């Protein structure tokens, strides 16, 4: 683990030392033009997808997620208001299955 951490640190240090050279090479080589073209291709591909395929399920999932968070927060609030623990049954528990009682 220490070897991996040291390797990542050396790579990061090398990147920081040469960031000016990398940015200059990126600008002079026209790398930003390629990046812009790829971004436009990606935007065009996303725009070709009908919005009903992902917006409707996305909205439904967001609503479901919001409701679940609200339920979770209300349950946490109710649990924090408990003054005493609920009574527990002192009897021995048994596992009941279709094979019988264990």
C-alpha positions, 0 to 999 in steps of 0.5 A, a space after each residue: 500500500 505504501 508503494 502505491 501511495 508513493 508512486 501516486 505522489 511521485 506522479 502527482 509531483 511530476 504533473 505539478 512540476 510540468 503543468 505549464 509545459 503540458 498546458 502550453 503543448 495542449 494549446 499549441 497542438 490544437 488539443 483544445 479544438 479536438 476537445 471542443 469537437 468531441 464535446 459537440 459530438 457528445 452534445 449532438 448524440 445526447 440531443 438525438 435521444 428522445 427525452 421521454 427515454 430518460 427524463 420521465 424515469 429520472 423524474 420518477 426516481 427523483 420523486 421516489 428518492 425524495 419520498 424515501 429521504 422524507 420517510 427516513 428523516 421522519 423515522 429518525 426524528 421519531 426514534 430520537 424522541 423515544 424516552 424509553 426503549 420498547 419492551 422486549 419479549 423475554 421468551 426464547 425465540 423459535 424459527 418457524 419454517 415449512 419444515 417445522 419449528 427449530 
